[in-house]
Amino acid sequence: MKPTLVILAAGMASRYGGNKQIDGFGPNNETILEYSIFDAIRAGFGKVCFIIRKEHQVVFEEKFAKSINGQVEVEYAFQEPQLTEYGFDEYIERSKPWGTGHALLAAKGAVKENFSVINADDFYSLTAFQQMANFLANDANDDYFALLGYKIGKTLSDSGPVTRGVCAVSDTGELKRLDERAKVYRNAESGIEFVQPDGTPGLLNDGDLVSMNFWGFTPAIFSLLEPLFVTFVQQNKQDPKAEFLIPEAAQILLQQGKAAFKVIPIDAPCFGVTYQEDKPLVKNELSELVEKGVYPKNLWNGVAV
């Protein structure tokens, strides 16, 4: 059975200042996630599931129906702020969605096969989808999942600091923990810096592997995540900004011994649009890939070399 690609596209994009999931970056106004879908199809994925907010469905259908209908099966799942399906009948005040872990749970009814999860606003490369498809076909099981590890030096923004989850990897290539590093940027003199919790600077190496939220799961992940999410909501429902995130849930599953994660190292760039200032840089990156023949000039009417 072909794997499914689950795309997290319900975020607010506050730092970007708009709905970057449907913003155009390619030569014919293609979105970043269209390149991900194109690569996923080439790597053997058979279905795409968009995780969005219900009010955005018409916008997404208008944006993507013409290009990808007939190319791959498409489903929508909805991340909503109210949680009656989890036993929370009261109204819960929210200023943003419940986070990537809750978004993943929204796919439970739509995804019955092994699947990958990605951000809508990051470019990952064909190699990434091929590597993950291979893992999902040959290695994944109900307590053994995966994430891609990118070299941090190939993931930074020239427009401002970013947050990255740095992977601590065992000798056998499995995740030991994810250490979130805040305000990561490249200092021309000292190298890659981040701000530690006490406010002092820390240093990272260009080759340190980081998560860019490209995960591989079996459907068993839903039953593992759901009780963690219920507990999280019970503890945080008074905080309108609290988010249940996939990396933090993965840490808990590791600590509980309920799951292990293979870290698949990828020697490829991963770029996206955290800030508006990133847009011309991303457009230039995609233009260069088109010129090299990695992608056709018209993504859905051409053939890539």
C-alpha positions as CSV (number, residue, x, y, z in Angstrom):
1,M,0.0,0.0,0.0
2,K,1.4,3.4,-1.0
3,P,2.1,5.8,1.9
4,T,0.2,9.0,2.6
5,L,1.6,12.5,2.9
6,V,0.0,14.5,5.7
7,I,0.6,18.3,5.4
8,L,0.3,20.5,8.4
9,A,-1.3,23.7,7.1
10,A,-3.5,25.0,9.9
11,G,-1.0,27.4,11.4
12,M,-1.5,31.2,11.7
13,A,1.9,32.2,10.1
14,S,2.1,35.2,12.5
15,R,5.8,36.0,11.8
16,Y,5.3,35.8,8.0
17,G,2.3,38.1,8.1
18,G,0.0,36.1,5.8
19,N,-1.2,32.7,4.6
20,K,2.2,31.5,3.4
21,Q,0.8,28.0,2.7
22,I,-0.9,29.3,-0.4
23,D,1.6,32.0,-1.4
24,G,3.3,31.5,-4.8
25,F,7.0,31.0,-5.1
26,G,7.6,29.0,-8.3
27,P,7.9,30.3,-11.9
28,N,4.2,29.9,-12.4
29,N,3.1,30.9,-8.9
30,E,3.5,27.4,-7.5
31,T,3.4,27.1,-3.7
32,I,6.2,25.4,-1.7
33,L,3.9,22.6,-0.7
34,E,3.1,21.9,-4.4
35,Y,6.8,21.1,-4.8
36,S,6.5,18.7,-1.8
37,I,3.5,17.1,-3.3
38,F,5.3,16.7,-6.7
39,D,8.3,15.1,-5.0
40,A,6.1,12.8,-2.9
41,I,4.3,11.6,-6.0
42,R,7.7,10.9,-7.6
43,A,8.8,9.0,-4.5
44,G,5.7,6.8,-4.5
45,F,3.2,8.4,-2.2
46,G,-0.4,7.7,-3.1
47,K,-2.5,10.2,-1.2
48,V,-2.2,13.7,0.3
49,C,-4.1,14.7,3.4
50,F,-4.3,18.5,4.2
51,I,-4.7,19.4,7.8
52,I,-6.4,22.8,7.8
53,R,-9.0,24.9,9.5
54,K,-12.5,24.3,8.2
55,E,-12.9,27.9,7.1
56,H,-9.9,27.5,4.8
57,Q,-11.2,24.5,2.8
58,V,-12.7,26.5,-0.1
59,V,-9.4,28.5,-0.4
60,F,-7.3,25.3,-0.5
61,E,-9.6,23.6,-3.0
62,E,-9.6,26.6,-5.3
63,K,-5.8,26.8,-5.0
64,F,-4.9,23.2,-5.5
65,A,-7.8,21.4,-7.2
66,K,-6.8,22.3,-10.7
67,S,-3.1,21.3,-10.3
68,I,-3.2,18.2,-8.2
69,N,-6.6,16.6,-8.9
70,G,-5.9,13.5,-10.9
71,Q,-2.3,13.5,-9.9
72,V,-2.9,12.0,-6.4
73,E,-5.8,11.2,-4.1
74,V,-6.7,14.2,-1.8
75,E,-8.4,14.4,1.5
76,Y,-9.0,17.1,4.1
77,A,-9.0,16.9,7.8
78,F,-9.7,19.7,10.2
79,Q,-8.0,21.1,13.2
80,E,-10.6,22.8,15.4
81,P,-10.1,24.6,18.7
82,Q,-13.0,22.9,20.5
83,L,-12.4,19.4,21.8
84,T,-15.7,17.7,22.4
85,E,-14.4,14.5,20.7
86,Y,-11.9,14.2,23.5
87,G,-14.4,14.7,26.3
88,F,-14.0,18.4,26.8
89,D,-17.5,19.8,26.5
90,E,-16.8,23.3,27.8
91,Y,-15.8,26.2,25.6
92,I,-12.0,26.7,25.6
93,E,-10.6,30.1,24.8
94,R,-7.9,29.8,22.2
95,S,-5.7,32.4,20.4
96,K,-4.1,29.8,18.1
97,P,-4.5,26.1,17.1
98,W,-3.6,23.4,19.6
99,G,-0.2,22.7,18.0
100,T,1.3,20.1,15.6
101,G,0.5,17.1,17.8
102,H,-3.1,17.9,17.8
103,A,-3.0,18.6,14.0
104,L,-1.6,15.1,13.6
105,L,-4.4,13.6,15.6
106,A,-6.9,15.4,13.3
107,A,-5.8,13.0,10.5
108,K,-6.9,9.9,12.4
109,G,-10.1,9.3,10.5
110,A,-8.5,10.0,7.1
111,V,-5.2,8.0,7.3
112,K,-5.2,4.2,7.6
113,E,-1.8,3.5,6.0
114,N,1.8,4.4,6.9
115,F,2.4,8.1,6.4
116,S,4.7,11.0,6.6
117,V,4.0,14.4,8.2
118,I,5.5,17.6,6.9
119,N,5.1,21.4,7.3
120,A,3.3,23.2,4.5
121,D,5.9,26.0,4.3
122,D,9.2,24.1,4.1
123,F,11.0,22.7,1.0
124,Y,12.5,19.3,1.7
125,S,13.8,17.9,-1.6
126,L,13.1,14.7,-3.6
127,T,15.8,12.8,-1.8
128,A,14.0,13.4,1.5
129,F,10.7,11.9,0.2
130,Q,12.5,8.9,-1.3
131,Q,14.4,8.2,1.9
132,M,11.2,8.4,4.0
133,A,9.2,6.3,1.5
134,N,11.8,3.6,1.8
135,F,11.6,3.7,5.6
136,L,7.8,3.5,5.6
137,A,7.9,0.5,3.2
138,N,10.6,-1.5,4.8
139,D,11.4,-0.5,8.4
140,A,8.4,1.2,10.1
141,N,6.3,-0.7,12.6
142,D,3.9,0.2,15.4
143,D,6.6,1.3,17.9
144,Y,9.3,2.3,15.4
145,F,9.0,5.6,13.6
146,A,11.4,8.0,11.9
147,L,12.3,11.7,11.4
148,L,14.6,13.3,8.9
149,G,17.7,15.0,10.3
150,Y,19.0,17.9,8.3
151,K,22.4,19.6,8.8
152,I,21.5,22.7,10.6
153,G,23.8,24.9,8.4
154,K,21.5,24.1,5.5
155,T,18.3,25.2,7.3
156,L,18.9,28.7,8.5
157,S,17.2,31.9,7.4
158,D,19.2,35.0,6.4
159,S,16.2,37.1,7.5
160,G,16.2,36.4,11.2
161,P,16.6,33.9,14.0
162,V,14.8,30.5,13.9
163,T,14.0,27.8,16.4
164,R,15.5,24.3,15.7
165,G,15.2,20.9,17.4
166,V,18.7,19.6,17.6
167,C,18.8,15.7,17.4
168,A,20.9,13.8,19.9
169,V,21.5,10.5,18.0
170,S,22.7,7.1,19.4
171,D,25.5,5.1,17.8
172,T,22.8,3.0,16.1
173,G,21.2,6.0,14.5
174,E,18.2,6.4,16.8
175,L,16.9,9.5,18.4
176,K,17.9,9.9,22.1
177,R,16.3,13.3,22.5
178,L,15.4,16.6,20.8
179,D,17.0,19.7,22.3
180,E,15.1,22.8,21.3
181,R,17.4,25.7,20.5
182,A,15.9,29.2,20.4
183,K,17.0,32.2,18.3
184,V,19.4,30.2,16.1
185,Y,21.3,32.3,13.6
186,R,24.7,32.4,11.8
187,N,27.2,34.8,13.3
188,A,29.8,35.8,10.7
189,E,32.5,35.6,13.3
190,S,31.7,32.8,15.7
191,G,29.5,30.5,13.6
192,I,26.0,29.2,14.4
193,E,24.8,30.6,17.7
194,F,21.6,30.2,19.7
195,V,20.3,31.7,23.0
196,Q,20.4,29.4,26.0
197,P,17.6,29.5,28.6
198,D,19.8,31.6,30.9
199,G,20.2,34.2,28.0
200,T,23.9,33.3,27.3
201,P,25.0,32.4,23.8
202,G,25.6,28.8,22.8
203,L,27.3,27.3,19.7
204,L,26.3,24.7,17.2
205,N,28.2,23.0,14.4
206,D,27.1,23.2,10.8
207,G,26.8,19.5,10.6
208,D,24.5,19.0,13.7
209,L,21.3,17.3,12.7
210,V,18.0,19.1,13.3
211,S,14.4,18.2,12.9
212,M,12.4,20.1,10.3
213,N,9.2,18.4,11.3
214,F,9.4,15.6,8.6
215,W,8.2,12.5,10.4
216,G,7.3,9.0,9.4
217,F,4.6,7.0,11.3
218,T,2.3,4.1,11.2
219,P,-1.4,4.6,12.2
220,A,-0.5,3.3,15.6
221,I,0.8,6.8,16.5
222,F,-2.8,8.0,16.9
223,S,-3.5,5.7,19.9
224,L,-0.2,6.6,21.4
225,L,-0.7,10.4,21.1
226,E,-4.3,10.7,22.1
227,P,-3.9,10.0,25.9
228,L,-0.9,12.4,25.9
229,F,-3.0,15.1,24.3
230,V,-5.9,14.7,26.7
231,T,-3.5,15.0,29.7
232,F,-1.9,18.1,28.1
233,V,-5.3,19.8,27.6
234,Q,-6.3,19.0,31.2
235,Q,-3.1,20.7,32.4
236,N,-3.1,23.6,30.0
237,K,-6.7,24.5,29.0
238,Q,-6.4,27.8,30.9
239,D,-3.5,28.9,28.7
240,P,-4.8,30.1,25.3
241,K,-1.3,29.8,23.7
242,A,-0.3,26.3,25.0
243,E,0.6,24.0,22.1
244,F,0.9,20.2,22.0
245,L,3.8,19.7,19.7
246,I,5.0,16.5,17.9
247,P,8.6,16.8,19.1
248,E,7.5,17.1,22.8
249,A,5.1,14.2,22.4
250,A,8.0,12.1,20.8
251,Q,10.2,12.9,23.8
252,I,7.5,11.6,26.1
253,L,7.0,8.4,24.1
254,L,10.8,7.9,24.2
255,Q,10.9,8.4,27.9
256,Q,8.0,6.0,28.4
257,G,9.7,3.4,26.2
258,K,6.6,3.2,24.0
259,A,8.3,4.2,20.7
260,A,11.7,4.6,19.1
261,F,12.7,6.9,16.3
262,K,15.2,6.4,13.5
263,V,17.0,9.6,12.5
264,I,17.5,9.5,8.8
265,P,20.3,11.9,7.9
266,I,19.7,14.1,4.8
267,D,22.5,16.0,3.1
268,A,20.2,18.4,1.3
269,P,19.0,21.9,1.9
270,C,15.7,22.6,3.7
271,F,14.5,26.1,3.3
272,G,11.2,27.9,4.0
273,V,9.4,31.2,4.7
274,T,9.6,32.1,8.3
275,Y,9.7,35.8,7.4
276,Q,8.4,37.9,4.5
277,E,12.0,38.7,3.7
278,D,12.6,35.0,3.0
279,K,10.2,35.1,0.0
280,P,12.7,36.4,-2.7
281,L,15.4,34.0,-1.4
282,V,13.0,31.0,-1.7
283,K,11.9,32.1,-5.1
284,N,15.6,32.3,-6.2
285,E,16.3,28.8,-4.8
286,L,13.4,27.3,-6.7
287,S,14.3,29.2,-9.9
288,E,17.8,27.7,-9.7
289,L,16.4,24.2,-9.3
290,V,14.2,24.7,-12.3
291,E,17.1,26.0,-14.3
292,K,19.1,22.8,-13.4
293,G,16.2,20.6,-14.6
294,V,15.4,19.3,-11.1
295,Y,11.8,20.6,-11.6
296,P,10.0,21.5,-14.8
297,K,9.3,25.2,-15.4
298,N,5.6,24.4,-15.3
299,L,5.4,22.0,-12.4
300,W,2.3,20.1,-13.4
301,N,2.7,20.2,-17.2
302,G,6.3,19.3,-17.6
303,V,8.7,16.5,-16.8
304,A,11.7,16.9,-14.5
305,V,15.0,15.3,-15.4
